[in-house]
């Protein structure tokens, strides 16, 4: 677990410049990469992405799928 002391030391020299930079990166992700469609009603793009990930895992790492099926996680 991360201690409060560590967090305070980590953010002690945090500069507002990074806040603005993070904001513009977020804008880029939402508008240039078009990730804002993830947040549409009923999350259709998110469902598509999760299904794609599931397919990739089944094809490339079937051991994980088998383990999850054996444990009846889903």
Secondary structure as UniProt FT lines:
FT   HELIX           4..11
FT   TURN            12..13
FT   HELIX           16..27
FT   HELIX           28..32
FT   HELIX           35..39
FT   HELIX           41..43
FT   HELIX           44..60
FT   HELIX           62..71
//
